[in-house]
């Protein structure tokens, strides 16, 4: 899944907004929608990390390898 191509300054700005939203939510300054935004944005940022992308690629490679082995064994 390809995300929008954003430059780092935009990502940092949204990260700051995410942190502000989290703190504001914990202090009951902002509504529950802000908490949902924070959770979603944090999830997207975690999903984009090299570690998670490597895990996904490894999982896909294992499935592909298993499918090839299953096809050969028939």
Secondary structure, DSSP 4 states (H G I P E B T S, - for coil): -PPP---HHHHHHHHHHHHHHHHHHHTT-S-HHHHHHHHHHHHHHHHHSHHHHHHHHHHHHHHHHHHHHHHHH-
